[in-house]
Amino acid sequence: MNVYTKLACFMGGALFGSFGIKLLSGKDAKKAYVHVAAAGLRMKDSVMEAVTTVQENAADVLASAKDLNESRAAKEAEEDAASILDCEEI
């Protein structure tokens, strides 16, 4: 690229950047930012409700799994005790 092309690209970028800053700081842009931020907050609330529900369900599943393991361990202990008694009787 020659010097004039580079200079033209630089000037175009500077002009576009200046126009972009003006465009992004206007009233309409601020209204759009407010709407996007409000939608983000609503989405956050919705997601947090879903996360809370999943956490509650996970806690229930964990408690059920612990109960199941305890009952299985008790059953195995009874079976072991019964097999020991059977061995002693013989």
N, C-alpha and C positions, 0 to 999 in steps of 0.2 A: 504494500500500500504506500502510496506517496503521501507527502506531508499534508496536502490539501484534503485528502480523503480522511486522514486521521483527525485533522482539525474540524472537518465537517461532522464527523461522528461525535467528537467531543462536544461541540456546540449543540448538536441535536440532543445529546444526552442531558446536557445541562438545562436546555430549554424544556425538555420533557420532564425532568426532575422538578424544575421550578413550577411548571404547570401542575404536576402531580401533587406537590405539596399544597398548592392552592385548592386543588380539587378535593383532596383528602381532609382539609380543615374547614370545609364549607358546612353550612347548616344542614343540607341534605345528607351529607356524609355523617354528621353527628347523629342525626335521627336514625340512620341505618345502624350505626354503632350501638345505639341504645336498644334497638330492636334485636340485634344479634346477641347483645349481652343478656337481655331479658330471656330470650329463647334458651341461651346457655344455662341460665339459672334454673329455668323450669326443667330442663333436661337433667340437670344435676339432681334436683329434688326427686324426679322420677327414678333415676338410676339408684339413688340412695335408698328409696323405698324397696326397690327390687333387691338390692344388696342385703338389706335388713331381713327381708323374707328368706333369702337364700341362707343367711347365717343362722336364722332360727331353725330352718329345716335341717341344716347341717348339725346343729346342736342336738336336735331330736334323733337324728340318725346315729350320731355318736353315742348318745345315751342308750338307745336300743341295742347297738352293737356291744356295748359294755355289759348290758344285762344278759344278752345272749352268751357272751363269753363266760360270764360268771355261772350261768346255769349249766353250760357245757362242762365247765371245770368241776362243778359240784357233781354232775352226773358221772363224769370220769372218776372222781374220787370215790363215789359209791360203788362203781363197778370194780375199782381196784380193791376196795375193802372187801367186797363180796368174793372176789377171786382169792384173796388172801385167806379168808375164812374157809373157802372150799378146799384150799390146799392144806390148811391145818387140820381139817376134819378127816382127810384121807390119811 
